[in-house]
Amino acid sequence: MAREGLFDDQDWANEANVAVYPFPTPQRWDLVVTCGESLAHGVDARSGDILRLLVALEAEARDRAILLICAESVDPALTSALERVVVLVAPPRRNAFGRYVHFLEAPALRFAFAAAELLAELQRRGHEFALACCADRGAEAFYILKMRRHGQLRIDGVALRLHGPTALENEDQSAPLCEMDPQIRNLMAEEIACLRQADVLLYSDENILARVGRLCRRHGFDPFAGPSARARREAAPLWTTFAPPPPQARLDPPDVPVGFVIPHFNNAGFIADCLGSVRACAEPGDEIVVVDDVSRADEKAALRAVVARLNAEGGVQIALHELSHNGGPAAARNIGVTLLERAEAIQFIDADDALDADGFKATRRALRLNPDLAMVYGLQRNFGADRFYWVTMDANPLTAFEENYCHSAPLVRRAAFEALGGQDSALRFHYEDWEFNVRLCLSGLAGEMVMARTQQYRMGHASRTLENLDRLDASRQALFSHVARARLSGDPHRDRLAATLAVYASMLERAGLLQPGAGQSREQALARRTVVHITDLEEQLKARPLPTWRKKLARLALSVARRIGRARRK
């Protein structure tokens, strides 16, 4: 029987390779090399470099086990040159068994994602890995590093071969912000994560090393600070260069109790499925709280019956709290958190959705292994009237105002949630979760996606979003307004900057310099707004009779916007 994969109930990895490359027998691989470009004679300088490297490694030690993971099948003419290299394909597909994969648009990231999942599939089949080697371009190692960090992949070391990061080398600084794709800004953050987290940085000449160092320092960090052995020049003997760092034992820290908080409003028809999925995730010592936000009498009676039936079956008991006044989902979630007694982490889930037990187990372990993370979340699998996957993103200040990076069912440390004051209950129609996520990101707290599907999101029935589509623009402006007034980190300088950014993000969005809101195409947005350059806004700012301190903060906000969007004075 096929294993349930990340994207579907079929074993996608086997399907991708069985026609061309059979899966190898389980073994320990001395080196895993990824190649997102076509591997053929004369196609690409980097792919030719990878070919020469593999041939040299084979010649130096014929008994070493080398695995090559490619984005597409290798040119048959190269078969003899790679006689002792095992090749597998991880195709960077936009669709997984008929379901569109949303927010995984860049081909390099689609390949990076597929390569990481293929390694996880090989690990499940009994394989082990010493060193994985990826190019620094396009964040090719991003998901491999992420899965190792979250305890999903066991690899002794990850190396980056330095050619020059794609997004960090983007020199187009003359375009307005509206023309700078947010994917580029997310890719910048992902390439930076790779350069920071890789165990080894490999380079072929000093010029490449110096160029990458300059790019990184321009973005506020030095990739070569720390252990001197991290940067290695490729030289014979090559296997010494490609030696993994000594393996480090990583013990799981103690688990933390989790509180599951479920707001409910007239969703008794779905609550049984939701609570069944939650109880499949809950461990002894966890808590489950359902907060009814003044449902109709018949809905409330049905909810009580479901809770009573499930509690009679045993297991983690479900507490039901009924509000006296309707306050909206954010208020219900906030009250639910106050009712938790022991929980140190909070798992939110809406009453008409469900949790994936395996995905929750992965996010719970990721939070336990990484005390620096305030929030973790997996992929969202949409079902019902529309079926597709949403690949969430890491929290990124460069794109926090563009689009929500996390779905509505994250696992959040309680201390972080309470320090930020919970969700804003005034946002009744949309974006209360997005507004909280923006504040978390701008407060310097870390949120990361985990490569596991966690939320099963129901589509097609009545929802706040569908019922209030005409309010999307107003809700987006309200999001900026609430962030501008919110208490963030408690540091007055950081909070003042965040508030200023929110104010001017609102102005930039109205001018068409930020991504349009959900449900609205860029063409529709630009037809209703006048697109202006950062320079034009600066000229308007000079002409306004504002106090000096206001002008200074405004110029600061615009300079940040210019840096974000790679826009500058003409």
C-alpha positions as CSV (number, residue, x, y, z in Angstrom):
1,M,0.0,0.0,0.0
2,A,1.4,3.4,-0.9
3,R,2.5,5.7,1.9
4,E,0.5,8.9,2.4
5,G,2.8,11.6,1.1
6,L,2.9,15.3,1.9
7,F,0.7,16.3,-1.1
8,D,-1.5,13.3,-1.6
9,D,-2.4,9.7,-0.6
10,Q,0.0,8.4,-3.3
11,D,3.7,7.9,-3.1
12,W,4.6,10.7,-5.4
13,A,8.4,10.1,-5.1
14,N,8.1,6.6,-6.4
15,E,5.8,7.7,-9.3
16,A,8.3,10.4,-10.3
17,N,11.2,7.9,-10.6
18,V,9.9,4.4,-11.3
19,A,9.7,4.9,-15.1
20,V,13.3,6.1,-15.4
21,Y,15.3,5.4,-12.2
22,P,14.5,2.6,-9.8
23,F,14.9,3.4,-6.1
24,P,18.2,2.2,-4.7
25,T,18.5,-0.2,-1.9
26,P,18.9,1.4,1.6
27,Q,22.5,2.6,2.3
28,R,24.5,5.5,3.8
29,W,25.3,8.2,1.2
30,D,28.6,9.9,1.5
31,L,27.4,12.8,-0.6
32,V,24.0,14.0,-1.9
33,V,24.3,16.7,-4.7
34,T,21.2,18.6,-5.9
35,C,21.0,20.1,-9.3
36,G,18.1,22.4,-10.3
37,E,19.4,23.0,-13.8
38,S,19.4,20.7,-16.8
39,L,22.3,18.4,-16.6
40,A,23.5,18.0,-20.2
41,H,26.6,18.9,-22.2
42,G,26.9,22.6,-22.9
43,V,23.5,23.6,-21.4
44,D,24.6,25.7,-18.4
45,A,27.9,26.6,-16.8
46,R,26.8,25.6,-13.3
47,S,25.5,22.2,-14.5
48,G,28.7,21.6,-16.4
49,D,30.6,22.5,-13.1
50,I,28.5,20.0,-11.2
51,L,29.3,17.3,-13.9
52,R,33.0,18.0,-13.6
53,L,32.8,17.9,-9.8
54,L,31.1,14.5,-9.8
55,V,33.5,13.0,-12.3
56,A,36.5,14.2,-10.2
57,L,34.9,12.8,-7.0
58,E,34.3,9.4,-8.7
59,A,37.9,9.3,-9.9
60,E,39.3,10.2,-6.5
61,A,37.4,7.5,-4.5
62,R,35.5,4.9,-6.5
63,D,34.0,3.3,-3.3
64,R,32.1,6.4,-2.1
65,A,28.3,6.5,-2.4
66,I,27.1,9.5,-4.4
67,L,23.5,10.4,-4.9
68,L,22.5,13.1,-7.5
69,I,19.0,14.6,-7.2
70,C,18.0,16.5,-10.4
71,A,15.0,18.6,-11.4
72,E,14.7,16.6,-14.7
73,S,16.2,13.5,-16.2
74,V,19.9,13.5,-17.0
75,D,21.0,13.5,-20.7
76,P,21.5,9.9,-21.6
77,A,24.8,10.9,-23.2
78,L,26.2,11.5,-19.7
79,T,25.4,8.0,-18.4
80,S,29.0,6.7,-18.9
81,A,30.5,9.8,-17.2
82,L,28.3,9.2,-14.1
83,E,28.7,5.5,-14.0
84,R,28.9,5.2,-10.2
85,V,26.5,8.1,-9.4
86,V,22.9,7.2,-8.5
87,V,20.5,9.6,-10.1
88,L,17.0,10.4,-8.9
89,V,14.5,13.0,-10.1
90,A,12.6,15.5,-8.0
91,P,10.4,17.3,-10.6
92,P,9.5,20.9,-9.5
93,R,5.8,20.5,-10.3
94,R,3.1,23.2,-9.9
95,N,0.5,20.5,-9.3
96,A,0.4,17.4,-7.1
97,F,-2.0,14.8,-8.4
98,G,-4.4,17.4,-9.8
99,R,-4.1,19.9,-6.9
100,Y,-2.5,23.2,-7.5
101,V,0.3,24.1,-5.1
102,H,-0.2,27.8,-4.2
103,F,2.7,30.2,-3.2
104,L,5.4,27.8,-4.5
105,E,5.9,29.7,-7.7
106,A,9.6,30.1,-8.3
107,P,11.0,27.0,-10.2
108,A,14.1,27.0,-7.9
109,L,11.9,26.8,-4.8
110,R,9.6,24.1,-6.3
111,F,12.7,22.0,-6.9
112,A,14.1,22.7,-3.4
113,F,10.8,21.6,-1.9
114,A,10.7,18.4,-4.1
115,A,14.3,17.5,-3.3
116,A,13.7,17.8,0.5
117,E,10.6,15.6,0.3
118,L,12.5,13.1,-1.8
119,L,15.2,12.9,0.8
120,A,12.6,12.4,3.5
121,E,11.1,9.6,1.5
122,L,14.5,7.9,1.1
123,Q,15.0,8.3,4.9
124,R,11.7,6.5,5.5
125,R,13.0,3.7,3.3
126,G,16.1,3.3,5.5
127,H,18.7,5.6,3.8
128,E,21.2,7.7,5.7
129,F,23.0,10.9,4.6
130,A,26.4,12.3,5.5
131,L,26.6,15.6,3.6
132,A,24.1,17.3,1.3
133,C,25.6,19.8,-1.1
134,C,23.4,22.4,-2.8
135,A,23.9,25.6,-4.8
136,D,23.4,28.9,-3.0
137,R,21.4,30.3,-6.0
138,G,17.6,30.2,-5.6
139,A,17.8,28.9,-1.9
140,E,18.2,25.4,-3.2
141,A,19.0,24.1,0.3
142,F,16.2,26.0,2.1
143,Y,13.8,23.1,2.7
144,I,16.5,20.6,3.4
145,L,17.9,22.8,6.1
146,K,14.4,23.5,7.4
147,M,13.5,19.8,7.6
148,R,16.8,19.1,9.4
149,R,16.2,22.0,11.8
150,H,12.7,20.7,12.6
151,G,13.8,17.1,13.3
152,Q,12.3,15.7,10.1
153,L,15.6,14.9,8.3
154,R,18.7,13.4,9.7
155,I,21.8,14.7,7.8
156,D,25.2,15.1,9.3
157,G,25.9,18.3,7.4
158,V,24.6,20.7,4.7
159,A,27.1,22.5,2.4
160,L,26.4,25.4,0.0
161,R,28.5,25.8,-3.2
162,L,28.9,29.6,-3.6
163,H,28.1,31.0,-7.1
164,G,26.3,34.1,-5.9
165,P,22.8,34.2,-4.5
166,T,20.1,35.0,-7.1
167,A,17.9,37.4,-5.1
168,L,20.6,39.1,-3.1
169,E,22.4,39.9,-6.4
170,N,19.3,41.5,-7.8
171,E,20.5,45.0,-9.0
172,D,17.3,46.4,-10.4
173,Q,16.9,49.3,-8.0
174,S,15.1,51.7,-10.3
175,A,11.6,50.1,-10.4
176,P,8.7,51.2,-8.2
177,L,7.8,48.9,-5.4
178,C,4.7,47.7,-7.2
179,E,6.9,46.1,-9.9
180,M,9.1,44.3,-7.4
181,D,7.7,40.8,-7.0
182,P,7.3,39.9,-3.3
183,Q,8.6,36.5,-4.3
184,I,12.0,38.1,-4.8
185,R,11.9,39.6,-1.3
186,N,10.9,36.2,0.2
187,L,13.7,34.6,-1.8
188,M,16.1,37.1,-0.4
189,A,15.2,36.0,3.2
190,E,15.4,32.3,2.2
191,E,18.8,32.7,0.6
192,I,20.0,34.5,3.8
193,A,18.6,31.6,5.9
194,C,20.6,29.2,3.8
195,L,23.8,31.2,4.2
196,R,23.4,31.5,7.9
197,Q,22.4,27.9,8.6
198,A,24.6,25.8,6.3
199,D,27.4,23.9,8.0
200,V,29.9,24.4,5.2
201,L,30.4,27.2,2.5
202,L,32.3,25.9,-0.5
203,Y,33.9,28.2,-3.0
204,S,36.1,27.8,-6.1
205,D,37.9,31.2,-6.1
206,E,38.5,34.1,-3.8
207,N,36.4,36.5,-5.9
208,I,33.3,34.5,-5.4
209,L,33.9,34.3,-1.7
210,A,34.5,38.1,-1.5
211,R,31.3,38.9,-3.6
212,V,29.1,36.7,-1.4
213,G,30.6,38.3,1.7
214,R,29.8,41.8,0.4
215,L,26.2,40.8,-0.5
216,C,25.6,39.4,2.9
217,R,27.1,42.3,4.8
218,R,24.9,44.7,2.8
219,H,22.0,42.8,4.3
220,G,23.3,43.0,7.9
221,F,25.2,39.8,8.6
222,D,28.6,38.2,8.0
223,P,28.4,34.6,6.7
224,F,32.0,33.9,7.6
225,A,31.9,35.0,11.2
226,G,32.3,32.1,13.6
227,P,34.2,28.8,13.0
228,S,36.9,29.2,10.4
229,A,36.3,25.7,9.0
230,R,32.9,26.8,7.8
231,A,34.4,28.3,4.6
232,R,36.3,25.8,2.5
233,R,37.9,26.2,-0.9
234,E,37.4,23.3,-3.3
235,A,40.8,21.7,-3.8
236,A,42.3,18.2,-3.9
237,P,41.8,15.9,-2.2
238,L,38.1,16.7,-2.9
239,W,36.7,14.3,-0.4
240,T,38.5,16.1,2.4
241,T,36.7,19.3,1.2
242,F,33.4,17.5,1.2
243,A,33.8,15.9,4.6
244,P,30.7,16.5,6.8
245,P,31.1,18.1,10.2
246,P,31.2,15.7,13.2
247,P,27.7,14.5,13.9
248,Q,26.1,16.1,17.0
249,A,23.7,14.3,19.2
250,R,20.4,16.1,19.4
251,L,18.2,15.1,22.3
252,D,14.6,16.1,22.3
253,P,13.8,18.5,25.1
254,P,10.8,17.8,27.3
255,D,7.4,18.4,25.6
256,V,5.2,21.3,26.6
257,P,1.5,21.0,27.2
258,V,-0.7,22.3,24.4
259,G,-4.0,24.0,24.6
260,F,-6.4,23.6,21.6
261,V,-8.6,26.7,21.3
262,I,-11.7,26.4,18.9
263,P,-14.0,29.4,18.4
264,H,-17.5,28.3,17.4
265,F,-20.3,30.2,15.7
266,N,-23.2,28.3,14.1
267,N,-21.0,25.5,12.9
268,A,-22.4,22.5,14.7
269,G,-22.6,20.6,11.5
270,F,-18.8,20.5,11.3
271,I,-17.7,20.6,14.9
272,A,-17.7,16.8,15.4
273,D,-15.2,16.4,12.6
274,C,-13.1,19.2,14.0
275,L,-13.1,17.9,17.6
276,G,-12.4,14.4,16.3
277,S,-9.2,15.6,14.6
278,V,-8.2,17.6,17.6
279,R,-8.6,14.6,20.0
280,A,-6.4,12.6,17.6
281,C,-3.7,15.2,18.2
282,A,-4.0,15.8,21.9
283,E,-1.8,14.0,24.4
284,P,-2.5,13.4,28.1
285,G,-1.9,16.8,29.9
286,D,-3.2,18.8,26.9
287,E,-6.4,20.9,27.1
288,I,-9.2,21.4,24.7
289,V,-11.5,24.5,24.9
290,V,-14.4,25.3,22.7
291,V,-15.7,28.9,22.9
292,D,-19.2,29.4,21.6
293,D,-19.7,33.0,20.3
294,V,-23.5,33.2,21.0
295,S,-24.7,30.7,18.3
296,R,-28.4,30.2,17.6
297,A,-30.3,28.1,20.1
298,D,-30.5,25.0,17.8
299,E,-26.8,25.3,17.0
300,K,-25.8,25.7,20.6
301,A,-27.9,22.6,21.6
302,A,-26.2,20.5,18.9
303,L,-22.8,21.7,20.0
304,R,-23.5,20.7,23.6
305,A,-24.6,17.3,22.5
306,V,-21.5,16.7,20.4
307,V,-19.2,17.8,23.3
308,A,-21.1,15.6,25.8
309,R,-20.9,12.5,23.5
310,L,-17.2,12.9,22.9
311,N,-16.4,13.5,26.6
312,A,-18.4,10.3,27.5
313,E,-16.1,8.3,25.2
314,G,-13.1,9.2,27.3
315,G,-9.7,10.8,26.4
316,V,-8.7,14.4,26.8
317,Q,-11.9,16.2,28.0
318,I,-13.4,19.1,26.1
319,A,-14.3,22.2,28.0
320,L,-17.2,24.2,26.5
321,H,-17.5,27.9,27.3
322,E,-20.5,30.0,26.2
323,L,-20.2,33.7,25.7
324,S,-23.0,36.1,26.7
325,H,-22.2,38.6,23.9
326,N,-21.1,38.0,20.4
327,G,-17.5,39.3,20.0
328,G,-16.2,37.7,16.8
329,P,-13.5,35.1,16.3
330,A,-10.6,37.1,17.7
331,A,-12.4,37.8,21.0
332,A,-13.4,34.1,21.2
333,R,-9.8,32.9,20.7
334,N,-8.5,35.4,23.3
335,I,-11.0,34.3,25.9
336,G,-10.2,30.7,25.1
337,V,-6.6,31.3,25.9
338,T,-7.4,32.8,29.3
339,L,-9.3,29.6,30.2
340,L,-6.3,27.4,29.7
341,E,-4.7,26.3,32.9
342,R,-1.5,24.4,32.1
343,A,-0.9,25.0,28.4
344,E,2.4,26.6,27.3
345,A,1.6,26.5,23.6
346,I,-1.7,27.2,21.9
347,Q,-3.0,25.4,18.8
348,F,-5.8,27.4,17.1
349,I,-8.3,25.7,14.8
350,D,-11.7,26.9,13.5
351,A,-14.8,24.9,14.1
352,D,-15.4,24.1,10.4
353,D,-11.8,23.0,9.7
354,A,-9.6,20.1,11.0
355,L,-6.1,19.3,12.0
356,D,-3.9,16.6,10.5
357,A,-2.5,14.5,13.3
358,D,0.9,13.7,11.6
359,G,1.3,17.4,10.6
360,F,0.5,18.5,14.1
361,K,3.1,16.1,15.5
362,A,5.7,17.6,13.2
363,T,4.9,21.2,14.2
364,R,4.8,20.3,17.9
365,R,8.3,18.7,17.6
366,A,9.6,21.7,15.7
367,L,8.5,24.1,18.4
368,R,10.0,21.8,21.1
369,L,13.4,21.5,19.3
370,N,13.7,25.3,18.5
371,P,13.3,27.5,21.6
372,D,13.9,30.6,19.4
373,L,10.6,30.0,17.5
374,A,7.5,31.8,18.7
375,M,5.1,30.2,16.2
376,V,5.1,27.3,13.8
377,Y,2.6,26.1,11.2
378,G,2.5,23.7,8.3
379,L,0.8,23.6,4.9
380,Q,-2.9,24.2,4.4
381,R,-4.8,21.6,2.5
382,N,-8.0,23.1,1.1
383,F,-11.0,20.7,0.5
384,G,-14.6,21.0,-0.4
385,A,-15.6,23.3,-3.3
386,D,-12.0,24.0,-4.2
387,R,-9.0,21.8,-3.6
388,F,-5.4,23.0,-3.6
389,Y,-2.4,23.3,-1.3
390,W,-1.2,26.5,0.3
391,V,2.5,26.4,1.0
392,T,3.0,28.9,3.8
393,M,6.1,31.0,4.3
394,D,8.4,32.0,7.1
395,A,7.7,35.3,8.8
396,N,9.5,38.0,6.8
397,P,9.4,41.7,7.6
398,L,10.1,42.5,3.9
399,T,6.7,41.0,2.9
400,A,4.6,41.0,6.1
401,F,2.3,43.7,4.7
402,E,2.0,42.1,1.3
403,E,0.2,38.9,2.1
404,N,-0.5,36.7,5.1
405,Y,2.4,34.2,5.5
406,C,0.5,31.8,7.8
407,H,-2.9,30.2,7.9
408,S,-5.4,30.5,10.7
409,A,-4.3,27.3,12.6
410,P,-0.8,28.1,13.9
411,L,0.9,26.6,17.0
412,V,1.9,29.6,19.1
413,R,3.9,29.9,22.3
414,R,1.5,31.2,24.9
415,A,4.1,33.6,26.3
416,A,4.5,35.2,22.9
417,F,0.7,35.4,22.3
418,E,0.0,37.0,25.6
419,A,3.0,39.4,25.3
420,L,1.5,40.7,22.0
421,G,-1.9,41.1,23.6
422,G,-3.6,38.4,21.6
423,Q,-5.6,39.0,18.4
424,D,-7.4,42.3,17.8
425,S,-11.1,41.8,18.4
426,A,-12.0,45.0,16.5
427,L,-11.2,43.2,13.2
428,R,-14.6,41.4,12.9
429,F,-14.7,40.8,9.1
430,H,-11.2,39.8,8.0
431,Y,-7.5,39.6,8.7
432,E,-7.5,39.4,12.5
433,D,-5.0,36.5,12.2
434,W,-2.9,38.4,9.6
435,E,-2.8,41.5,11.8
436,F,-1.5,39.4,14.7
437,N,1.1,37.7,12.4
438,V,2.3,41.1,11.2
439,R,2.8,42.3,14.8
440,L,4.6,39.1,15.7
441,C,6.9,39.5,12.8
442,L,7.6,43.2,13.4
443,S,8.3,42.6,17.1
444,G,11.3,40.5,16.2
445,L,9.7,37.2,17.0
446,A,10.3,34.2,14.7
447,G,7.6,32.2,12.9
448,E,8.5,29.3,10.6
449,M,6.6,27.0,8.3
450,V,7.1,23.3,8.8
451,M,7.1,20.9,5.9
452,A,4.0,19.0,6.9
453,R,0.3,19.6,6.1
454,T,-1.4,20.7,9.3
455,Q,-4.7,22.5,8.6
456,Q,-7.5,20.9,6.5
457,Y,-9.4,24.1,5.4
458,R,-13.0,23.8,4.3
459,M,-14.0,25.8,1.2
460,G,-17.3,26.6,-0.4
461,H,-19.7,27.1,2.5
462,A,-20.7,30.5,3.9
463,S,-17.8,32.2,5.5
464,R,-16.8,35.7,6.8
465,T,-14.6,36.2,3.8
466,L,-17.2,35.3,1.2
467,E,-19.9,37.2,3.0
468,N,-17.8,40.4,3.3
469,L,-15.9,40.5,0.0
470,D,-17.0,44.1,-0.5
471,R,-15.1,45.0,2.7
472,L,-11.7,43.6,1.7
473,D,-10.1,46.9,0.9
474,A,-11.4,48.5,4.1
475,S,-10.2,45.4,6.1
476,R,-6.8,45.8,4.7
477,Q,-6.6,49.4,5.6
478,A,-7.9,48.5,9.1
479,L,-5.1,46.0,9.4
480,F,-2.5,48.8,8.8
481,S,-4.3,51.1,11.3
482,H,-4.4,48.5,14.0
483,V,-0.7,47.7,13.6
484,A,0.1,51.4,13.8
485,R,-1.6,51.7,17.1
486,A,-0.6,48.3,18.6
487,R,1.9,47.6,21.3
488,L,4.5,45.4,19.7
489,S,7.8,44.4,21.4
490,G,7.6,46.9,24.2
491,D,10.8,48.6,22.9
492,P,9.7,52.2,22.2
493,H,12.1,52.6,19.3
494,R,11.1,49.4,17.6
495,D,7.4,50.1,18.2
496,R,7.6,53.7,16.8
497,L,9.3,52.4,13.7
498,A,6.7,49.6,13.2
499,A,3.9,52.1,13.7
500,T,5.4,54.4,11.2
501,L,5.8,51.6,8.7
502,A,2.2,50.6,9.1
503,V,1.0,54.2,8.5
504,Y,3.1,54.5,5.3
505,A,2.3,51.0,4.2
506,S,-1.3,52.2,4.1
507,M,-0.3,55.1,2.0
508,L,1.8,53.0,-0.3
509,E,-1.0,50.4,-0.7
510,R,-3.5,53.1,-1.6
511,A,-1.0,54.4,-4.2
512,G,-0.7,50.9,-5.7
513,L,2.9,50.3,-4.5
514,L,2.0,47.2,-2.5
515,Q,0.3,44.0,-3.5
516,P,-3.5,44.2,-3.8
517,G,-5.6,42.5,-1.2
518,A,-6.9,39.0,-1.4
519,G,-9.5,38.4,-4.1
520,Q,-8.3,41.3,-6.2
521,S,-6.0,41.0,-9.2
522,R,-3.2,43.5,-9.7
523,E,-4.9,44.7,-12.9
524,Q,-8.1,45.5,-10.9
525,A,-6.1,47.2,-8.2
526,L,-4.0,49.4,-10.6
527,A,-7.2,50.4,-12.6
528,R,-8.5,52.0,-9.4
529,R,-5.3,53.6,-8.2
530,T,-2.6,55.9,-9.5
531,V,0.8,54.2,-9.5
532,V,3.5,56.5,-8.2
533,H,7.2,56.1,-7.5
534,I,8.9,56.4,-4.1
535,T,10.5,59.6,-5.5
536,D,7.0,61.1,-6.1
537,L,6.0,60.4,-2.6
538,E,9.2,62.0,-1.3
539,E,8.4,65.2,-3.3
540,Q,4.9,65.3,-1.9
541,L,6.3,64.9,1.5
542,K,8.6,67.9,1.1
543,A,5.8,70.1,0.0
544,R,3.6,69.3,3.1
545,P,3.8,71.6,6.1
546,L,4.7,68.8,8.6
547,P,6.7,69.0,11.8
548,T,10.4,68.1,11.4
549,W,10.0,64.9,13.5
550,R,7.1,63.7,11.2
551,K,9.2,64.4,8.1
552,K,12.1,62.5,9.5
553,L,10.0,59.5,10.4
554,A,8.3,59.6,7.0
555,R,11.7,59.7,5.2
556,L,12.8,56.8,7.3
557,A,9.7,54.8,6.3
558,L,10.2,55.6,2.7
559,S,13.8,54.6,2.8
560,V,12.8,51.3,4.2
561,A,10.2,50.9,1.5
562,R,12.9,51.7,-1.1
563,R,15.2,49.1,0.4
564,I,12.4,46.6,0.5
565,G,11.3,47.2,-3.1
566,R,14.8,47.9,-4.4
567,A,13.5,51.3,-5.6
568,R,15.6,54.5,-5.4
569,R,15.7,58.0,-6.7
570,K,15.9,58.4,-10.4
